[in-house]
Each structure stands twice: as structure tokens, then as C-alpha cells.
Amino acid sequence: MLKSFRFILFPFSIMYGCIIRLRNLMFDKKILRSATFNFPVICVGNLAVGGTGKTPMTEYILGLFDGKYKPATLSRGYKRKTKGFAIADENTTAIDIGDEPMQIHEKFPWITVAVAEERVIGIPQLLYEKPETQVIILDDAFQHREVRAGLNILLTSYQNLFTRDFLLPAGDLRDVRASSKRAQVIIVTKCKPHLDDDEKNEIINEINPLPYQKVFFTQIAYSEPRHLFSKEKRIFDPESHVLLVCGIADPGPIKELLTDNVATYELLLYRDHHIFNTDDLNEIKKHFSKIEHKNKMILTTEKDGVRLAKFEKELDQLPIYVLPMAHQFLFDGETQFANDVNSFVESFDLTDRIKQD
């Protein structure tokens, strides 16, 4: 049914594609201008809407920089209730900067986390307010060509490679496939754990990377759930019963994890980046109370957790846990990826900024 509906929308995808191609052509011909910075700017993005692991990849790169550089992240701050440029501080909430920047801020409180609708304006402001910054990571900015990043990292999901997808609204692509040529690094994410060399090579051949492009593969690595407020860890019990609450683009991998590790689970699914309200809170409590087992828990994602944190008084006494996730490179790709990212940053003269530490 869904495929038939999307087929009906195909003419609109053609129209949308014409607009995107014209826009890209205007940037390529320099009719529309892209700003460049004599400074290491890394862009993490994708061609499709949601579900490829952009924020966890940003976190992975921040982990590579820990103790080496003073990085900052800059994103749009999707669905925040504020406007303009802002830097997270100890009083910041997800309402102020958006759920994904807030997730990064909670994990890396010592790192500058900034938001701005227009990155071309946000970058100079960030460097003015935080002059000690040595590298900026743009989270979800691949399609925003007003800024030309020095290193573009393009993510595509194993379950929905951009090479097999269509433009919106018939498909999930928000940019044309040819835009992948702007990336220096392409990462196939959410791979099955036992991806073999034959399938890896088939995917690489399908992507058909250019000589300057490198292709990596990652799988999802989940950590032990931790309580949303106390941060206490909990091991999955095969006898436990779980209420999964999430507002993300692709809950499939978590559903697979629960299928393999718990007795039963129920799903309360909300739209991606959903802002939880009191009615949602009551719905969660109602569904949880209906689970007639003593060994039960509520499980949510990190991104949803920062949006549920405002209900601490109402949820603090419930067994509500967050499921941390990270990228894990396959085929021993982590060393090469780290070398490539660090080499990019080191290609800039950071002497003056390092002296300000």
C-alpha cells in the first residue's frame, strides 16, 4: 500500500528533483556563493531524511578529538523554541537548542555546543565568542551549501542506501544522488554485524566511489541501559517486559535488540523529534501500568531522553531507562578513519589557537 502511494507521488519527486538540480547547478557555477573558512570545518550529513546516525557519528568524532583539540559543534537546533545563535550552558534545555545538540551537550559538557539557523552566520559568531576553538563539526549540514566544509562525511543506511532510494516525496532523498560526489568520506551505517567481504565489495561497487572518496562500514553498538535520572545501569533480563517509547526515524534496530534480549515488548511510537507533552506522559504511564509483570521497564532513546527529562518529578520513581548507542567500525576501519579525520585537522595551522589554551 505504501509503495503504491509513493508511486503516485513520483511526478512530484521529478518536480522536486528539478528544483534541487537547479539549485546545485547555481552553486556549482558560483551564481550562488558558498563560504569557505581557513579553518577545519567538518560536515556530517546524509542525503536522506533521518535515520542514518548523524549525531552518534558527531559524538564518535568528538571522542577522537578528546584531549587533542578544542572542538565545537554547530547545528540548526531542529524544533527548538528559540531563534538565532546560541551556545549551550548549564541552564540550557532541549527546548532551547533542540534534542540532538542537547544530547551532545549532556555527553560532552566541556565542549562548545552551538546552534544557528544559518551556519554561514553561526561559524563566525562561534569563533568570536569561543576563539580557542580549533575545529568545528557541522551536524546535519550536507545539503546546506552556503558553507563549504573542508571535510564532508556522508552517511547512508545499509537498509536504505542512497543508490537505491528516490527523491521526496516518493522516496526519502532530500538531495540528488549525484550530490554524494561532494563527500570525501562515505559511511554505510547500521550494517548487519556479520557483513562479509563479498557484500561489502558489492556495496562499494554500487556506490562507485570517485578516486578521492573512501568508503567505511559501521554497525550499531548498544551499551547497557541507564536510568534517565539516576544514571544507574541495568542489564537486559530475558524475563523482563519492556515498554519502548521513542520518537525517532528508524526504531527497527532497537526492536531487533529487544526481540533477542527480553521476553516481550510494546512500542509507543511518536514522530521523529516529537516534543513530549502532558498527554504523552499520561499515555506512557497508562500503557506501562497495563503491563502485568513485576519485572518491567520503560526504555527510550538518548534523543528522546533529553526531551522527557523535563518530566523528572513525574517519572523519577518509574524504571525509565535510556539506551546509549554508538558507531562501531567494521573491517578494521576505525584506525583509517581516525587517521583521515586527524590528518585533515592537522593540515591547518592551529599554532595560534593552541597557544591560547
C-alpha positions in Angstrom: 0.0 0.0 0.0 2.8 2.4 1.0 4.8 1.6 -2.2 1.7 2.2 -4.3 1.1 5.6 -2.6 4.7 6.6 -3.2 4.5 5.6 -6.8 1.6 8.0 -7.2 3.8 10.8 -5.8 6.6 10.1 -8.3 5.7 13.1 -10.5 6.2 15.4 -7.5 9.6 13.8 -7.0 10.6 14.7 -10.5 9.5 18.3 -9.9 11.4 18.4 -6.6 14.5 16.9 -8.3 14.4 19.7 -11.0 14.5 22.3 -8.3 17.3 20.6 -6.4 19.4 20.2 -9.5 18.9 23.8 -10.5 19.9 24.9 -7.0 23.0 22.7 -7.1 23.9 24.0 -10.6 23.7 27.5 -9.3 26.2 26.7 -6.5 28.5 24.8 -8.9 28.5 27.8 -11.4 29.1 30.2 -8.4 25.8 32.0 -9.2 25.0 31.2 -5.6 28.1 31.5 -3.3 29.5 29.1 -0.8 31.5 30.5 2.1 34.9 28.8 2.9 36.9 29.2 6.0 40.7 28.9 6.5 39.8 26.7 9.5 39.0 23.0 9.9 35.3 22.6 9.3 33.9 19.0 9.2 30.4 18.3 7.9 28.4 15.2 9.0 25.3 14.6 7.0 23.3 12.5 4.6 21.1 12.6 1.5 18.0 11.1 3.1 15.7 12.3 5.8 16.8 11.0 9.2 17.8 7.6 10.4 21.5 7.3 9.5 23.2 8.1 12.8 24.5 11.6 12.2 24.6 12.7 15.8 26.2 9.5 17.1 28.9 10.0 14.3 29.4 13.5 15.5 29.9 12.1 19.0 32.3 9.5 17.7 34.5 12.2 16.1 34.3 14.3 19.3 35.7 11.2 21.1 38.6 11.1 18.6 39.4 14.7 19.4 39.2 14.4 23.2 42.4 15.7 24.7 43.9 16.6 21.3 41.9 19.7 20.2 39.2 22.0 21.4 36.2 21.2 19.1 32.8 22.7 18.8 29.6 21.5 17.2 27.2 23.7 15.3 23.7 22.6 14.1 20.4 24.1 13.3 18.7 23.0 16.5 15.7 21.4 14.9 12.4 22.1 16.7 13.9 24.3 19.3 11.7 27.2 20.6 14.4 29.8 20.3 15.8 31.8 17.4 19.2 32.9 16.3 22.6 31.9 17.5 23.0 30.3 20.9 25.7 28.4 22.9 24.6 25.8 25.4 25.4 26.3 29.1 24.5 24.7 32.4 20.9 26.1 32.3 20.2 25.0 28.7 17.4 22.6 27.9 16.3 20.7 24.8 13.6 23.4 24.2 16.4 26.0 23.9 18.7 24.2 21.4 16.9 21.1 20.2 17.2 17.4 21.3 20.3 16.4 19.3 22.5 19.3 20.4 21.3 18.8 24.0 22.2 15.1 23.8 25.8 16.2 22.7 25.9 18.8 25.5 25.0 16.3 28.2 27.6 13.8 27.0 30.3 16.4 26.4 29.6 19.3 28.8 33.2 20.6 28.3 32.7 21.1 24.5 31.1 24.1 22.9 27.7 23.2 21.5 26.2 25.9 19.4 23.0 26.3 17.3 22.2 28.7 14.5 19.7 28.6 11.6 22.3 29.8 9.2 25.7 28.1 9.6 27.4 30.8 7.5 26.5 33.3 10.2 26.9 30.9 13.1 30.5 29.9 12.3 32.0 33.5 12.7 29.9 34.1 15.8 31.1 30.9 17.3 34.7 31.7 16.6 34.2 35.2 18.0 32.7 34.0 21.3 34.9 30.9 21.6 38.2 31.9 20.0 40.0 28.9 21.5 38.0 26.6 19.2 40.3 24.6 16.9 37.8 22.6 14.8 34.0 22.8 14.1 31.7 19.9 13.3 28.6 20.8 11.5 25.9 18.2 12.4 23.4 17.5 9.6 24.6 20.2 7.1 25.5 18.3 4.0 22.6 19.8 2.0 23.2 23.3 3.2 25.7 24.5 0.6 26.1 28.1 1.9 29.1 26.7 3.8 31.7 24.6 2.0 33.2 22.3 4.6 36.8 21.1 4.2 35.8 17.5 5.1 32.4 16.1 4.2 31.3 12.8 5.8 28.2 11.4 4.1 26.2 8.7 5.9 23.9 6.2 4.2 21.9 3.4 5.9 22.7 -0.2 4.9 18.9 -0.9 4.8 18.3 2.1 2.5 21.4 3.0 0.5 21.1 6.3 -1.3 21.9 4.5 -4.5 18.5 2.6 -4.2 16.4 5.5 -3.0 14.3 8.1 -4.7 13.7 11.8 -4.1 11.0 13.1 -1.8 8.1 12.6 -1.6 8.2 9.2 -3.4 11.4 8.3 -1.6 13.4 9.5 1.3 16.1 11.5 -0.5 16.2 15.3 0.1 19.1 15.7 -2.3 20.0 14.1 -5.6 22.3 11.1 -5.7 24.9 13.0 -7.6 25.5 15.2 -4.6 27.4 12.3 -3.0 30.3 13.4 -5.1 30.9 16.3 -2.7 31.8 13.9 0.1 35.3 12.8 0.8 34.1 10.1 3.1 31.0 7.8 2.7 30.0 5.6 5.6 27.4 2.8 5.3 25.8 2.7 8.7 23.6 0.3 10.6 25.2 -2.7 8.8 24.4 -6.3 10.0 27.1 -7.5 12.3 28.4 -10.2 10.1 28.6 -8.3 6.8 31.1 -10.3 4.7 33.7 -9.1 2.2 31.7 -10.1 -0.8 28.7 -8.0 0.2 31.0 -5.1 1.3 32.6 -5.1 -2.2 29.2 -5.3 -3.9 28.1 -2.2 -2.0 31.3 -0.3 -2.8 30.9 -1.1 -6.5 27.3 0.1 -6.3 28.3 3.4 -4.7 31.1 3.6 -7.3 33.3 6.0 -5.2 35.5 8.5 -7.0 39.3 8.3 -6.6 39.3 10.8 -3.7 36.5 9.1 -1.8 36.8 6.4 0.9 34.0 4.1 1.9 33.6 2.8 5.5 31.1 0.5 7.2 29.7 0.7 10.7 27.2 -1.2 12.8 25.2 -0.1 15.8 26.8 -0.8 19.2 24.4 -0.5 22.1 25.6 -0.1 25.7 23.8 -1.1 28.9 20.6 0.9 29.5 21.0 3.6 32.2 18.3 5.2 34.3 17.2 8.5 32.8 17.8 10.4 36.0 19.9 8.4 38.5 22.2 7.1 35.6 22.2 3.6 37.3 22.9 0.9 34.7 20.7 -2.1 34.1 21.4 -5.3 32.3 18.7 -6.7 30.0 16.9 -9.6 31.6 15.4 -12.3 29.3 12.4 -12.4 31.6 11.8 -8.6 31.5 8.9 -6.8 29.8 9.7 -3.5 28.1 7.6 -0.5 27.0 9.6 1.1 24.2 8.9 4.8 23.9 10.6 6.5 21.0 10.2 9.4 18.5 13.0 8.6 16.0 13.0 7.9 12.3 14.1 4.3 12.5 13.3 2.2 15.6 14.0 -1.0 13.7 17.4 -1.8 15.2 16.1 -1.3 18.8 13.1 -3.6 18.1 15.5 -6.3 16.9 17.6 -5.8 20.0 14.6 -6.3 22.3 13.3 -9.3 20.3 16.7 -11.0 21.1 17.1 -9.9 24.7 13.7 -9.6 26.5 10.6 -11.6 27.0 8.1 -9.1 25.4 8.0 -5.5 24.4 5.3 -3.0 23.5 6.0 0.1 21.3 4.8 3.6 21.7 6.0 5.3 18.6 6.0 9.1 18.0 7.1 11.2 15.1 10.8 12.0 14.8 11.9 14.8 17.1 8.5 14.7 18.9 8.2 17.2 21.7 6.5 15.3 24.6 3.6 16.9 26.5 1.5 16.1 29.5 -0.9 14.0 27.4 2.0 11.9 26.1 3.2 11.5 29.7 -0.2 10.2 30.8 -0.3 7.9 27.8 3.1 6.4 28.7 2.0 5.9 32.3 -1.2 4.3 31.2 0.5 1.8 28.9 3.1 1.0 31.5 0.5 0.3 34.2 -1.2 -2.2 31.9 1.9 -4.4 31.7 1.0 -7.1 34.3 4.6 -8.1 35.2 6.8 -7.2 38.1 9.9 -7.3 36.0 9.1 -4.4 33.7 10.8 -1.3 32.5 10.3 1.7 30.2 13.1 2.1 27.5 13.7 5.1 25.4 16.5 6.5 23.2 19.1 9.1 24.1 17.4 11.7 21.9 14.0 11.0 23.4 15.5 11.0 26.9 16.6 14.7 26.7 13.0 15.6 25.7 11.5 13.5 28.6 13.9 14.9 31.2 11.6 17.9 31.9 9.1 15.4 33.5 11.6 14.4 36.2 9.1 14.8 39.0 6.5 12.7 37.3 8.9 10.0 36.0 11.6 9.8 38.6 10.0 6.9 40.5 9.5 4.8 37.4 12.0 2.4 35.9 12.7 4.5 32.8 16.0 3.8 31.1 17.9 5.3 28.2 19.6 3.1 25.6 23.0 4.5 24.6 24.2 3.8 21.1 27.4 4.4 19.1 29.0 3.5 15.8 31.4 0.6 15.6 33.5 0.3 12.5 33.7 -2.9 10.6 36.7 -4.4 8.7 39.2 -2.6 11.0 38.1 0.8 9.5 38.4 2.7 12.8 42.1 3.3 12.5 42.0 4.6 8.9 39.0 6.8 9.7 40.7 8.3 12.7 43.9 8.9 10.7 42.0 10.6 7.9 40.0 12.9 10.3 43.1 13.8 12.3 45.1 14.4 9.2 42.5 16.8 7.9 42.6 18.9 11.1 46.4 18.8 11.3 46.6 20.2 7.7 45.6 23.6 9.2 48.0 25.8 11.1 46.5 25.7 14.6 49.6 27.1 16.3 48.0 30.4 17.3 44.8 28.8 18.7 46.8 26.1 20.6 48.8 28.9 22.3 45.5 30.2 23.7 44.8 27.0 25.6 
